[in-house]
C-alpha cells in the first residue's frame, strides 16, 4: 500500500494517525477529535489514556450560599436550588465547603481583588496600574502542558470590564487568568474571532518569534465559506479509511462544528449586541471617566449572539471543540465580570451588582438565585455535551477537571471564606464524585489547586498560600 502523497493529512492504516493531524484546505485548518486510529497501542492492545483538560469557571458577585451549600457532609443527597441543574451529574461532582481566599481581600474593595486574585493566590497591588502577585494557576499549567497543543490556553468571557474603584485598576474586575504579574491573558469575548483564531487562516502552531512570519492567506470575513467545505476533500479521504466507530465519531464532530459555524454566521449578520439591552439601565454604562471616556465600552454585536444564553452556549461549545480536538488543554470562563450591572430580563432579575447587595431582602435573594441558576443551567448544558463525546474507554467528561466557583461568598458581606467551590469531571479516573466535603474553616483554596494541577500533569510543591494538597478528590 502506498502512502498518501506529501501534503495529505492521512497516513495509511498500517500506521497510527498522528495525534496532531489536521484537515487542511484553502487556508483553513481543522483539528480532529481523538480517534481510535490515533491511539498508540501497548503490547497487550490497551490504548493510551487521553490527556486531562483543566478549566476554571467564575461566578461573579458572590453566591446565595443557602441555595448553594448542601445540608450535610458526605454523600450528596438532594441538591440545593443553584446546583440542581447538575442533578444528572451528581455522581461526577465534589462540592467543597469552608475553602477561603484571604488574598482576595482588598483595601476597602471586595470585588476588584476577587476575580484577579482567585487563581493567582496572592494579593493584587492596590494601584490604578494592574499588578497581581504572579501568574495564575491555569497559566502555570499552560506553560508546561501547552507546549503539547496548538493553543496553550483559552481565556473566555461574556462581558467587558469597566473602570475600577477604591484605587484599584478596572482590569482586575474582568480578568482571572494572568500570564505575568502585569499581563492578563487576552480575554476572548467574540465567538467569531475565537473560531477564526482556532480554525481559520493558517494551520495551528505555537508561535516562534525567531521564525519568519508566513504570508497571511486569503480568507473570507464571513463563515459562509465554511472551513468544513474548504477541507472537504481531505475529510472524505480520511473517512473512507477509518473504521465504523471512528467514522461515527468524526461525523458527530463535524455536525457539532457545522452547528457552531451556522450560529456564528447568524450572529455575524446582526450588529445588535445583547449587551446593549442588558446594560442599558446600568449606572456604569452612563458614567464617564475623569478624562471624559465611557466607563463601560460595550462590544460590537457582529459575531456575538443576540441573547446572553446563546452567547454563553456558543463560547462553551467552542471550548468543548477545543478540548475534544486537543487544540488546548487549559481554559477559563467568566460568566460576567465582578461589579457587573448586567440585567437578566430572561429570569426577571435587574442589575446583578445592585441586587447582590441584597440586605437579606427576599426579593433580591430570589432574583440572585434565579440568575445563578441560569448560569448553572448553561454550565450543565456544556457538561451534558461532554458526557456524550466518546473518548478512549469513556467520554470527554471522564477526562476533564471543571472547577466552578467564586472569589466572593456572600455578596452582601463581601467575605472571602466559605467560598462556593465545586469540582466536576473524572480527571482521568482520579476523582471520586457524589460528595460534599467540609474542610476545617478557612482552608486555603490554593490547596485545592495543588490537587487539580497534579491531575492535569503539573506537580507543584507550593502555590500561593498553599500548605499542601487536600487529597480529598480521590
C-alpha positions as a Markdown table, in Angstrom:
| # | Residue | x | y | z |
|---|---|---|---|---|
| 1 | Unk | 0.0 | 0.0 | 0.0 |
| 2 | Unk | 1.4 | 3.4 | -1.0 |
| 3 | Unk | 1.2 | 6.3 | 1.5 |
| 4 | Unk | -0.8 | 9.4 | 0.5 |
| 5 | Unk | 1.3 | 11.9 | -1.4 |
| 6 | Unk | 3.1 | 14.7 | 0.5 |
| 7 | Unk | 0.7 | 17.3 | 1.7 |
| 8 | Unk | -2.1 | 14.9 | 2.6 |
| 9 | Unk | -3.4 | 14.5 | 6.1 |
| 10 | Unk | -3.8 | 10.7 | 6.4 |
| 11 | Unk | -1.2 | 8.0 | 7.0 |
| 12 | Unk | -2.3 | 4.6 | 5.8 |
| 13 | Unk | -3.9 | 2.3 | 8.3 |
| 14 | Unk | -0.9 | 0.0 | 8.9 |
| 15 | Unk | 0.4 | 3.0 | 10.8 |
| 16 | Unk | -1.1 | 5.2 | 13.5 |
| 17 | Unk | -2.6 | 8.6 | 12.5 |
| 18 | Unk | -0.7 | 11.4 | 14.1 |
| 19 | Unk | -2.5 | 13.0 | 17.1 |
| 20 | Unk | -1.6 | 16.4 | 15.6 |
| 21 | Unk | -3.2 | 15.5 | 12.3 |
| 22 | Unk | -5.2 | 18.4 | 10.7 |
| 23 | Unk | -7.5 | 18.6 | 7.8 |
| 24 | Unk | -6.4 | 21.4 | 5.5 |
| 25 | Unk | -7.7 | 23.4 | 2.6 |
| 26 | Unk | -7.7 | 26.9 | 1.2 |
| 27 | Unk | -6.1 | 28.5 | 4.3 |
| 28 | Unk | -8.3 | 26.6 | 6.8 |
| 29 | Unk | -7.2 | 24.0 | 9.3 |
| 30 | Unk | -9.5 | 21.7 | 11.2 |
| 31 | Unk | -8.1 | 19.7 | 14.2 |
| 32 | Unk | -9.5 | 16.3 | 14.6 |
| 33 | Unk | -11.1 | 14.7 | 17.7 |
| 34 | Unk | -9.5 | 11.7 | 19.4 |
| 35 | Unk | -9.9 | 8.7 | 17.1 |
| 36 | Unk | -9.0 | 5.0 | 17.8 |
| 37 | Unk | -6.7 | 5.2 | 14.8 |
| 38 | Unk | -4.7 | 7.9 | 16.6 |
| 39 | Unk | -4.0 | 6.0 | 19.8 |
| 40 | Unk | -0.8 | 4.0 | 20.0 |
| 41 | Unk | -1.3 | 0.5 | 21.3 |
| 42 | Unk | 0.7 | -1.1 | 24.0 |
| 43 | Unk | 2.0 | -4.6 | 23.8 |
| 44 | Unk | -1.3 | -6.1 | 25.1 |
| 45 | Unk | -3.5 | -3.9 | 23.0 |
| 46 | Unk | -4.5 | -1.3 | 25.6 |
| 47 | Unk | -5.0 | 2.2 | 24.2 |
| 48 | Unk | -3.0 | 5.1 | 25.7 |
| 49 | Unk | -5.0 | 7.3 | 28.0 |
| 50 | Unk | -6.4 | 10.6 | 26.8 |
| 51 | Unk | -4.9 | 13.7 | 28.5 |
| 52 | Unk | -6.7 | 15.5 | 31.3 |
| 53 | Unk | -8.1 | 19.0 | 30.5 |
| 54 | Unk | -8.5 | 21.7 | 33.1 |
| 55 | Unk | -10.9 | 24.6 | 33.2 |
| 56 | Unk | -12.0 | 27.2 | 35.7 |
| 57 | Unk | -15.4 | 28.9 | 35.7 |
| 58 | Unk | -16.1 | 32.1 | 37.6 |
| 59 | Unk | -19.4 | 33.2 | 39.0 |
| 60 | Unk | -19.2 | 37.0 | 39.8 |
| 61 | Unk | -20.7 | 39.0 | 42.6 |
| 62 | Unk | -20.9 | 36.1 | 45.1 |
| 63 | Unk | -23.5 | 33.4 | 45.6 |
| 64 | Unk | -26.6 | 32.9 | 47.7 |
| 65 | Unk | -24.9 | 30.4 | 49.9 |
| 66 | Unk | -28.1 | 29.0 | 51.5 |
| 67 | Unk | -29.2 | 27.9 | 48.0 |
| 68 | Unk | -25.7 | 26.6 | 47.1 |
| 69 | Unk | -24.4 | 24.6 | 50.0 |
| 70 | Unk | -25.6 | 21.1 | 50.7 |
| 71 | Unk | -27.0 | 20.5 | 54.1 |
| 72 | Unk | -24.8 | 17.6 | 55.2 |
| 73 | Unk | -21.2 | 16.4 | 54.6 |
| 74 | Unk | -20.7 | 13.1 | 52.9 |
| 75 | Unk | -22.7 | 11.6 | 50.1 |
| 76 | Unk | -24.7 | 14.1 | 48.1 |
| 77 | Unk | -28.4 | 13.9 | 48.7 |
| 78 | Unk | -30.9 | 16.3 | 47.2 |
| 79 | Unk | -29.0 | 19.2 | 45.6 |
| 80 | Unk | -29.7 | 22.8 | 46.6 |
| 81 | Unk | -31.5 | 25.0 | 44.2 |
| 82 | Unk | -28.5 | 26.5 | 42.5 |
| 83 | Unk | -26.8 | 23.2 | 42.0 |
| 84 | Unk | -30.0 | 21.4 | 40.9 |
| 85 | Unk | -29.3 | 21.7 | 37.2 |
| 86 | Unk | -26.4 | 19.3 | 37.7 |
| 87 | Unk | -28.6 | 16.6 | 39.2 |
| 88 | Unk | -27.9 | 14.2 | 36.4 |
| 89 | Unk | -24.2 | 14.5 | 37.1 |
| 90 | Unk | -24.4 | 14.5 | 40.9 |
| 91 | Unk | -22.1 | 11.4 | 41.0 |
| 92 | Unk | -19.4 | 13.3 | 39.0 |
| 93 | Unk | -19.2 | 16.3 | 41.3 |
| 94 | Unk | -17.5 | 17.2 | 44.5 |
| 95 | Unk | -18.8 | 20.2 | 46.4 |
| 96 | Unk | -16.2 | 21.8 | 48.7 |
| 97 | Unk | -17.1 | 24.0 | 51.7 |
| 98 | Unk | -15.1 | 26.2 | 54.0 |
| 99 | Unk | -12.4 | 27.0 | 51.4 |
| 100 | Unk | -11.0 | 30.5 | 51.7 |
| 101 | Unk | -9.1 | 33.1 | 49.7 |
| 102 | Unk | -7.8 | 35.6 | 52.2 |
| 103 | Unk | -5.6 | 37.1 | 49.5 |
| 104 | Unk | -8.7 | 38.3 | 47.7 |
| 105 | Unk | -9.4 | 40.8 | 50.5 |
| 106 | Unk | -8.5 | 44.3 | 49.3 |
| 107 | Unk | -8.1 | 47.8 | 50.9 |
| 108 | Unk | -11.7 | 48.9 | 51.1 |
| 109 | Unk | -12.6 | 46.8 | 48.0 |
| 110 | Unk | -14.3 | 43.4 | 47.9 |
| 111 | Unk | -14.8 | 42.9 | 44.1 |
| 112 | Unk | -11.7 | 44.1 | 42.3 |
| 113 | Unk | -9.2 | 41.7 | 44.0 |
| 114 | Unk | -11.6 | 38.8 | 43.9 |
| 115 | Unk | -11.6 | 37.9 | 40.2 |
| 116 | Unk | -7.9 | 38.8 | 39.6 |
| 117 | Unk | -6.6 | 37.2 | 42.8 |
| 118 | Unk | -8.5 | 33.9 | 43.0 |
| 119 | Unk | -6.3 | 31.9 | 40.6 |
| 120 | Unk | -3.2 | 33.8 | 41.5 |
| 121 | Unk | -3.1 | 33.0 | 45.2 |
| 122 | Unk | -1.6 | 36.4 | 46.2 |
| 123 | Unk | -2.9 | 39.9 | 46.8 |
| 124 | Unk | -3.4 | 42.3 | 43.9 |
| 125 | Unk | -1.4 | 45.5 | 44.1 |
| 126 | Unk | -3.5 | 48.4 | 45.3 |
| 127 | Unk | -3.0 | 50.5 | 42.3 |
| 128 | Unk | -4.6 | 52.0 | 39.2 |
| 129 | Unk | -2.0 | 50.1 | 37.2 |
| 130 | Unk | -2.8 | 46.4 | 37.3 |
| 131 | Unk | -0.2 | 44.1 | 39.0 |
| 132 | Unk | -1.0 | 40.8 | 40.6 |
| 133 | Unk | 1.2 | 38.6 | 42.7 |
| 134 | Unk | 2.3 | 36.2 | 39.9 |
| 135 | Unk | 1.0 | 34.1 | 37.1 |
| 136 | Unk | -2.4 | 32.4 | 37.7 |
| 137 | Unk | -2.6 | 28.6 | 38.3 |
| 138 | Unk | -4.2 | 27.9 | 34.9 |
| 139 | Unk | -1.2 | 29.6 | 33.2 |
| 140 | Unk | 1.2 | 27.6 | 35.4 |
| 141 | Unk | -0.3 | 24.5 | 33.9 |
| 142 | Unk | -0.4 | 26.1 | 30.4 |
| 143 | Unk | 3.3 | 26.8 | 30.4 |
| 144 | Unk | 4.1 | 23.1 | 30.8 |
| 145 | Unk | 1.1 | 21.3 | 29.2 |
| 146 | Unk | 0.5 | 24.0 | 26.5 |
| 147 | Unk | 3.7 | 23.0 | 24.6 |
| 148 | Unk | 1.9 | 19.9 | 23.5 |
| 149 | Unk | -1.1 | 21.7 | 22.0 |
| 150 | Unk | -1.5 | 24.3 | 19.2 |
| 151 | Unk | -3.1 | 26.8 | 21.6 |
| 152 | Unk | -1.6 | 26.8 | 25.1 |
| 153 | Unk | -4.8 | 28.1 | 26.8 |
| 154 | Unk | -8.1 | 29.9 | 26.3 |
| 155 | Unk | -9.5 | 32.7 | 28.4 |
| 156 | Unk | -13.1 | 33.3 | 27.6 |
| 157 | Unk | -15.7 | 35.7 | 28.9 |
| 158 | Unk | -19.1 | 37.3 | 28.2 |
| 159 | Unk | -18.9 | 40.9 | 29.4 |
| 160 | Unk | -16.4 | 43.8 | 29.0 |
| 161 | Unk | -14.8 | 45.2 | 32.1 |
| 162 | Unk | -15.1 | 48.7 | 33.5 |
| 163 | Unk | -13.2 | 51.3 | 35.5 |
| 164 | Unk | -12.2 | 50.1 | 38.9 |
| 165 | Unk | -12.8 | 51.9 | 42.2 |
| 166 | Unk | -11.2 | 52.4 | 45.6 |
| 167 | Unk | -7.8 | 52.9 | 43.9 |
| 168 | Unk | -7.9 | 49.6 | 42.1 |
| 169 | Unk | -7.5 | 49.0 | 38.3 |
| 170 | Unk | -10.6 | 48.0 | 36.4 |
| 171 | Unk | -8.5 | 45.4 | 34.7 |
| 172 | Unk | -8.8 | 43.3 | 37.9 |
| 173 | Unk | -12.6 | 43.1 | 37.5 |
| 174 | Unk | -12.7 | 41.2 | 34.2 |
| 175 | Unk | -9.5 | 39.0 | 34.2 |
| 176 | Unk | -8.9 | 35.9 | 36.2 |
| 177 | Unk | -6.1 | 34.4 | 34.0 |
| 178 | Unk | -2.7 | 36.1 | 34.2 |
| 179 | Unk | 0.3 | 35.4 | 32.0 |
| 180 | Unk | 2.6 | 37.6 | 34.1 |
| 181 | Unk | 2.2 | 40.0 | 37.1 |
| 182 | Unk | 1.1 | 42.8 | 34.8 |
| 183 | Unk | -0.3 | 41.0 | 31.8 |
| 184 | Unk | -3.7 | 39.2 | 31.8 |
| 185 | Unk | -4.4 | 36.5 | 29.2 |
| 186 | Unk | -6.2 | 38.1 | 26.3 |
| 187 | Unk | -9.9 | 37.7 | 27.1 |
| 188 | Unk | -12.0 | 36.3 | 24.1 |
| 189 | Unk | -15.5 | 37.8 | 24.1 |
| 190 | Unk | -16.4 | 37.3 | 20.4 |
| 191 | Unk | -17.2 | 33.8 | 19.2 |
| 192 | Unk | -16.4 | 34.6 | 15.6 |
| 193 | Unk | -13.0 | 35.9 | 16.4 |
| 194 | Unk | -12.3 | 32.9 | 18.6 |
| 195 | Unk | -13.5 | 30.5 | 15.9 |
| 196 | Unk | -11.3 | 32.2 | 13.3 |
| 197 | Unk | -8.3 | 32.0 | 15.7 |
| 198 | Unk | -8.7 | 28.3 | 16.1 |
| 199 | Unk | -9.9 | 27.1 | 12.7 |
| 200 | Unk | -9.3 | 29.7 | 10.0 |
| 201 | Unk | -6.4 | 31.5 | 8.3 |
| 202 | Unk | -3.5 | 29.2 | 8.8 |
| 203 | Unk | -2.5 | 25.9 | 10.3 |
| 204 | Unk | -2.4 | 26.0 | 14.1 |
| 205 | Unk | 1.0 | 26.2 | 15.6 |
| 206 | Unk | 2.7 | 27.6 | 18.6 |
| 207 | Unk | 4.3 | 31.0 | 17.9 |
| 208 | Unk | 8.0 | 31.0 | 17.2 |
| 209 | Unk | 9.2 | 34.6 | 17.4 |
| 210 | Unk | 12.5 | 33.8 | 15.8 |
| 211 | Unk | 10.9 | 32.3 | 12.7 |
| 212 | Unk | 9.8 | 34.4 | 9.8 |
| 213 | Unk | 6.1 | 35.1 | 9.8 |
| 214 | Unk | 4.3 | 33.3 | 7.0 |
| 215 | Unk | 2.4 | 35.3 | 4.4 |
| 216 | Unk | -1.3 | 35.6 | 5.5 |
| 217 | Unk | -3.7 | 33.5 | 3.5 |
| 218 | Unk | -6.7 | 35.0 | 1.9 |
| 219 | Unk | -9.9 | 34.4 | 3.9 |
| 220 | Unk | -13.4 | 35.5 | 3.9 |
| 221 | Unk | -14.8 | 37.7 | 6.6 |
| 222 | Unk | -17.9 | 35.5 | 6.6 |
| 223 | Unk | -18.2 | 31.9 | 7.7 |
| 224 | Unk | -20.3 | 31.3 | 4.6 |
| 225 | Unk | -17.1 | 29.9 | 3.3 |
| 226 | Unk | -17.2 | 27.0 | 5.8 |
| 227 | Unk | -13.9 | 25.6 | 7.0 |
| 228 | Unk | -15.6 | 22.2 | 6.5 |
| 229 | Unk | -16.2 | 23.0 | 2.9 |
| 230 | Unk | -12.7 | 24.1 | 2.5 |
| 231 | Unk | -11.3 | 20.8 | 3.9 |
| 232 | Unk | -14.0 | 18.6 | 2.3 |
| 233 | Unk | -11.6 | 16.6 | 0.1 |
| 234 | Unk | -9.3 | 15.7 | 3.0 |
| 235 | Unk | -12.3 | 14.9 | 5.2 |
| 236 | Unk | -13.8 | 12.5 | 2.6 |
| 237 | Unk | -10.5 | 10.8 | 2.1 |
| 238 | Unk | -10.0 | 10.3 | 5.8 |
| 239 | Unk | -13.4 | 9.0 | 6.4 |
| 240 | Unk | -13.1 | 6.4 | 3.7 |
| 241 | Unk | -10.1 | 4.8 | 5.6 |
| 242 | Unk | -11.5 | 4.8 | 9.1 |
| 243 | Unk | -13.3 | 2.1 | 11.0 |
| 244 | Unk | -17.1 | 2.4 | 11.8 |
| 245 | Unk | -16.6 | 3.7 | 15.3 |
| 246 | Unk | -14.1 | 6.4 | 14.2 |
| 247 | Unk | -16.4 | 7.4 | 11.2 |
| 248 | Unk | -19.3 | 7.9 | 13.6 |
| 249 | Unk | -17.1 | 10.0 | 15.9 |
| 250 | Unk | -16.0 | 12.1 | 13.0 |
| 251 | Unk | -19.5 | 12.6 | 11.7 |
| 252 | Unk | -20.7 | 13.7 | 15.1 |
| 253 | Unk | -17.8 | 16.1 | 15.5 |
| 254 | Unk | -18.4 | 17.6 | 12.1 |
| 255 | Unk | -22.1 | 18.1 | 12.9 |
| 256 | Unk | -21.1 | 20.0 | 16.1 |
| 257 | Unk | -18.6 | 22.1 | 14.1 |
| 258 | Unk | -21.2 | 22.9 | 11.4 |
| 259 | Unk | -23.7 | 23.9 | 14.1 |
| 260 | Unk | -21.2 | 26.4 | 15.6 |
| 261 | Unk | -20.5 | 27.8 | 12.1 |
| 262 | Unk | -24.2 | 28.4 | 11.4 |
| 263 | Unk | -24.7 | 30.1 | 14.7 |
| 264 | Unk | -21.7 | 32.3 | 14.3 |
| 265 | Unk | -22.9 | 33.2 | 10.8 |
| 266 | Unk | -26.3 | 34.2 | 12.1 |
| 267 | Unk | -24.8 | 36.3 | 14.8 |
| 268 | Unk | -22.4 | 38.0 | 12.3 |
| 269 | Unk | -25.3 | 39.4 | 10.3 |
| 270 | Unk | -26.8 | 41.3 | 13.2 |
| 271 | Unk | -24.9 | 44.1 | 14.8 |
| 272 | Unk | -27.2 | 44.4 | 17.8 |
| 273 | Unk | -25.4 | 43.0 | 20.9 |
| 274 | Unk | -27.3 | 41.7 | 23.8 |
| 275 | Unk | -25.0 | 43.8 | 25.9 |
| 276 | Unk | -26.9 | 46.9 | 24.8 |
| 277 | Unk | -30.1 | 45.6 | 26.3 |
| 278 | Unk | -28.6 | 44.1 | 29.4 |
| 279 | Unk | -26.6 | 47.3 | 30.4 |
| 280 | Unk | -29.0 | 50.0 | 29.2 |
| 281 | Unk | -30.0 | 50.8 | 32.8 |
| 282 | Unk | -26.7 | 50.1 | 34.4 |
| 283 | Unk | -25.1 | 53.2 | 36.1 |
| 284 | Unk | -21.7 | 52.3 | 34.8 |
| 285 | Unk | -22.9 | 52.4 | 31.2 |
| 286 | Unk | -23.9 | 56.1 | 31.5 |
| 287 | Unk | -21.0 | 57.3 | 33.6 |
| 288 | Unk | -17.8 | 58.8 | 32.2 |
| 289 | Unk | -14.2 | 58.6 | 33.5 |
| 290 | Unk | -12.4 | 61.8 | 34.6 |
| 291 | Unk | -11.0 | 62.0 | 31.1 |
| 292 | Unk | -14.5 | 62.0 | 29.5 |
| 293 | Unk | -14.2 | 58.4 | 28.2 |
| 294 | Unk | -17.0 | 55.9 | 28.6 |
| 295 | Unk | -16.9 | 54.0 | 31.9 |
| 296 | Unk | -18.1 | 50.9 | 30.1 |
| 297 | Unk | -17.4 | 50.1 | 26.4 |
| 298 | Unk | -20.0 | 47.7 | 25.0 |
| 299 | Unk | -18.7 | 45.3 | 22.3 |
| 300 | Unk | -19.9 | 45.4 | 18.7 |
| 301 | Unk | -22.6 | 42.8 | 18.1 |
| 302 | Unk | -21.1 | 41.3 | 14.9 |
| 303 | Unk | -20.2 | 37.7 | 15.7 |
| 304 | Unk | -21.9 | 37.9 | 19.2 |
| 305 | Unk | -25.4 | 36.3 | 19.5 |
| 306 | Unk | -28.3 | 38.4 | 20.4 |
| 307 | Unk | -29.0 | 36.8 | 23.8 |
| 308 | Unk | -26.9 | 36.1 | 26.8 |
| 309 | Unk | -27.6 | 32.4 | 26.9 |
| 310 | Unk | -26.8 | 31.9 | 23.2 |
| 311 | Unk | -23.5 | 33.8 | 23.7 |
| 312 | Unk | -22.5 | 31.6 | 26.6 |
| 313 | Unk | -23.5 | 28.4 | 24.8 |
| 314 | Unk | -21.6 | 29.3 | 21.7 |
| 315 | Unk | -18.4 | 30.1 | 23.6 |
| 316 | Unk | -18.7 | 26.9 | 25.7 |
| 317 | Unk | -19.4 | 24.8 | 22.6 |
| 318 | Unk | -16.1 | 26.2 | 21.1 |
| 319 | Unk | -14.3 | 25.3 | 24.3 |
| 320 | Unk | -15.7 | 21.8 | 24.1 |
| 321 | Unk | -14.5 | 21.5 | 20.5 |
| 322 | Unk | -11.0 | 22.8 | 21.6 |
| 323 | Unk | -10.9 | 20.1 | 24.3 |
| 324 | Unk | -12.3 | 17.4 | 22.1 |
| 325 | Unk | -9.6 | 18.1 | 19.4 |
| 326 | Unk | -6.8 | 18.6 | 21.9 |
| 327 | Unk | -6.4 | 22.1 | 20.5 |
| 328 | Unk | -5.9 | 23.2 | 24.1 |
| 329 | Unk | -6.0 | 21.5 | 27.5 |
| 330 | Unk | -6.4 | 24.6 | 29.7 |
| 331 | Unk | -9.3 | 27.1 | 29.8 |
| 332 | Unk | -11.1 | 29.7 | 31.9 |
| 333 | Unk | -14.5 | 31.2 | 31.6 |
| 334 | Unk | -16.2 | 34.3 | 33.2 |
| 335 | Unk | -20.0 | 34.3 | 33.2 |
| 336 | Unk | -19.6 | 38.1 | 33.7 |
| 337 | Unk | -17.2 | 40.5 | 35.4 |
| 338 | Unk | -17.2 | 41.5 | 39.1 |
| 339 | Unk | -19.4 | 44.5 | 39.8 |
| 340 | Unk | -21.3 | 43.9 | 36.6 |
| 341 | Unk | -24.6 | 45.8 | 36.4 |
| 342 | Unk | -25.9 | 43.3 | 33.8 |
| 343 | Unk | -29.7 | 42.8 | 33.9 |
| 344 | Unk | -31.2 | 39.3 | 33.2 |
| 345 | Unk | -34.6 | 40.0 | 31.9 |
| 346 | Unk | -35.0 | 36.3 | 30.9 |
| 347 | Unk | -35.2 | 35.5 | 34.6 |
| 348 | Unk | -36.7 | 38.8 | 35.8 |
| 349 | Unk | -33.5 | 40.0 | 37.5 |
| 350 | Unk | -32.3 | 43.6 | 37.5 |
| 351 | Unk | -28.8 | 44.9 | 37.9 |
| 352 | Unk | -26.6 | 42.0 | 39.1 |
| 353 | Unk | -24.3 | 44.1 | 41.2 |
| 354 | Unk | -27.2 | 46.1 | 42.6 |
| 355 | Unk | -29.2 | 43.2 | 43.8 |
| 356 | Unk | -26.0 | 41.4 | 45.1 |
| 357 | Unk | -26.1 | 43.9 | 47.9 |
| 358 | Unk | -29.3 | 42.1 | 48.9 |
| 359 | Unk | -29.5 | 43.3 | 52.6 |
| 360 | Unk | -31.2 | 39.9 | 53.2 |
| 361 | Unk | -34.3 | 41.1 | 51.3 |
| 362 | Unk | -36.2 | 38.1 | 49.9 |
| 363 | Unk | -36.9 | 39.8 | 46.5 |
| 364 | Unk | -33.2 | 40.4 | 46.0 |
| 365 | Unk | -32.1 | 36.9 | 47.2 |
| 366 | Unk | -34.8 | 35.3 | 44.9 |
| 367 | Unk | -33.6 | 37.3 | 41.9 |
| 368 | Unk | -30.0 | 36.5 | 42.6 |
| 369 | Unk | -30.8 | 32.8 | 42.9 |
| 370 | Unk | -32.6 | 32.8 | 39.6 |
| 371 | Unk | -29.7 | 34.3 | 37.7 |
| 372 | Unk | -27.3 | 32.0 | 39.4 |
| 373 | Unk | -29.5 | 29.0 | 38.5 |
| 374 | Unk | -29.4 | 30.3 | 34.9 |
| 375 | Unk | -25.6 | 30.3 | 34.9 |
| 376 | Unk | -25.6 | 26.7 | 36.3 |
| 377 | Unk | -28.1 | 25.6 | 33.6 |
| 378 | Unk | -25.7 | 26.8 | 30.9 |
| 379 | Unk | -22.8 | 25.1 | 32.6 |
| 380 | Unk | -24.8 | 21.9 | 32.9 |
| 381 | Unk | -25.6 | 22.0 | 29.2 |
| 382 | Unk | -21.8 | 22.0 | 28.5 |
| 383 | Unk | -21.3 | 19.2 | 30.9 |
| 384 | Unk | -24.0 | 17.1 | 29.2 |
| 385 | Unk | -22.4 | 17.7 | 25.8 |
| 386 | Unk | -19.0 | 16.5 | 27.2 |
| 387 | Unk | -20.7 | 13.3 | 28.6 |
| 388 | Unk | -21.9 | 12.4 | 25.0 |
| 389 | Unk | -18.5 | 12.7 | 23.4 |
| 390 | Unk | -16.7 | 9.3 | 23.3 |
| 391 | Unk | -13.1 | 9.4 | 24.1 |
| 392 | Unk | -10.8 | 6.5 | 24.9 |
| 393 | Unk | -12.6 | 4.0 | 27.0 |
| 394 | Unk | -15.1 | 6.6 | 28.3 |
| 395 | Unk | -16.2 | 10.1 | 27.4 |
| 396 | Unk | -14.6 | 13.6 | 27.3 |
| 397 | Unk | -16.3 | 14.2 | 30.7 |
| 398 | Unk | -14.1 | 11.4 | 32.2 |
| 399 | Unk | -11.0 | 13.3 | 31.1 |
| 400 | Unk | -11.7 | 16.9 | 32.3 |
| 401 | Unk | -11.5 | 18.8 | 35.6 |
| 402 | Unk | -14.0 | 21.6 | 35.8 |
| 403 | Unk | -13.6 | 23.9 | 38.8 |
| 404 | Unk | -16.6 | 26.2 | 39.3 |
| 405 | Unk | -16.7 | 28.9 | 41.9 |
| 406 | Unk | -16.1 | 32.5 | 43.0 |
| 407 | Unk | -13.7 | 34.7 | 44.9 |
| 408 | Unk | -16.6 | 36.0 | 46.9 |
| 409 | Unk | -19.0 | 34.1 | 49.2 |
| 410 | Unk | -22.0 | 36.2 | 50.5 |
| 411 | Unk | -22.1 | 39.2 | 48.2 |
| 412 | Unk | -23.7 | 41.3 | 50.9 |
| 413 | Unk | -20.8 | 40.7 | 53.3 |
| 414 | Unk | -18.1 | 40.6 | 50.6 |
| 415 | Unk | -16.4 | 37.8 | 52.6 |
| 416 | Unk | -13.8 | 35.5 | 51.1 |
| 417 | Unk | -14.2 | 32.5 | 53.4 |
| 418 | Unk | -16.6 | 29.5 | 52.9 |
| 419 | Unk | -16.3 | 30.1 | 49.1 |
| 420 | Unk | -18.7 | 28.4 | 46.7 |
| 421 | Unk | -16.4 | 25.8 | 45.2 |
| 422 | Unk | -17.2 | 22.7 | 43.2 |
| 423 | Unk | -15.1 | 20.3 | 41.0 |
| 424 | Unk | -16.8 | 18.2 | 38.3 |
| 425 | Unk | -15.4 | 15.6 | 35.9 |
| 426 | Unk | -13.4 | 12.4 | 36.1 |
| 427 | Unk | -9.9 | 13.8 | 35.9 |
| 428 | Unk | -8.8 | 10.7 | 34.0 |
| 429 | Unk | -10.3 | 8.4 | 36.6 |
| 430 | Unk | -8.7 | 10.1 | 39.6 |
| 431 | Unk | -11.8 | 11.9 | 41.1 |
| 432 | Unk | -14.5 | 10.2 | 43.2 |
| 433 | Unk | -17.7 | 12.2 | 42.8 |
| 434 | Unk | -21.0 | 12.4 | 44.5 |
| 435 | Unk | -19.7 | 14.0 | 47.7 |
| 436 | Unk | -19.9 | 17.2 | 49.8 |
| 437 | Unk | -16.5 | 17.7 | 51.5 |
| 438 | Unk | -16.4 | 20.1 | 54.5 |
| 439 | Unk | -12.9 | 21.3 | 55.4 |
| 440 | Unk | -11.8 | 23.0 | 58.6 |
| 441 | Unk | -12.7 | 26.7 | 58.4 |
| 442 | Unk | -10.6 | 28.9 | 56.3 |
| 443 | Unk | -8.8 | 26.2 | 54.4 |
| 444 | Unk | -7.0 | 27.9 | 51.6 |
| 445 | Unk | -8.3 | 27.3 | 48.1 |
| 446 | Unk | -4.7 | 27.1 | 46.9 |
| 447 | Unk | -4.5 | 23.6 | 48.5 |
| 448 | Unk | -7.2 | 22.5 | 46.0 |
| 449 | Unk | -5.2 | 24.0 | 43.2 |
| 450 | Unk | -2.4 | 21.6 | 44.0 |
| 451 | Unk | -4.8 | 18.7 | 43.6 |
| 452 | Unk | -6.0 | 20.0 | 40.3 |
| 453 | Unk | -2.6 | 20.8 | 38.7 |
| 454 | Unk | -1.2 | 17.4 | 39.6 |
| 455 | Unk | -4.1 | 15.6 | 37.8 |
| 456 | Unk | -3.5 | 18.0 | 34.8 |
| 457 | Unk | 0.1 | 16.8 | 34.6 |
| 458 | Unk | 1.9 | 19.5 | 36.7 |
| 459 | Unk | 3.0 | 18.7 | 40.2 |
| 460 | Unk | 3.6 | 21.7 | 42.4 |
| 461 | Unk | 5.2 | 21.7 | 45.8 |
| 462 | Unk | 3.6 | 25.1 | 46.6 |
| 463 | Unk | 1.2 | 27.6 | 45.0 |
| 464 | Unk | 0.1 | 30.9 | 46.6 |
| 465 | Unk | -0.5 | 30.4 | 50.3 |
| 466 | Unk | -1.0 | 26.6 | 50.0 |
| 467 | Unk | 0.0 | 24.3 | 52.9 |
| 468 | Unk | -0.3 | 21.1 | 50.9 |
| 469 | Unk | -2.7 | 19.2 | 48.7 |
| 470 | Unk | -6.1 | 18.4 | 50.2 |
| 471 | Unk | -6.1 | 14.8 | 49.0 |
| 472 | Unk | -9.9 | 14.7 | 49.1 |
| 473 | Unk | -10.8 | 14.3 | 45.4 |
| 474 | Unk | -9.8 | 10.6 | 45.1 |
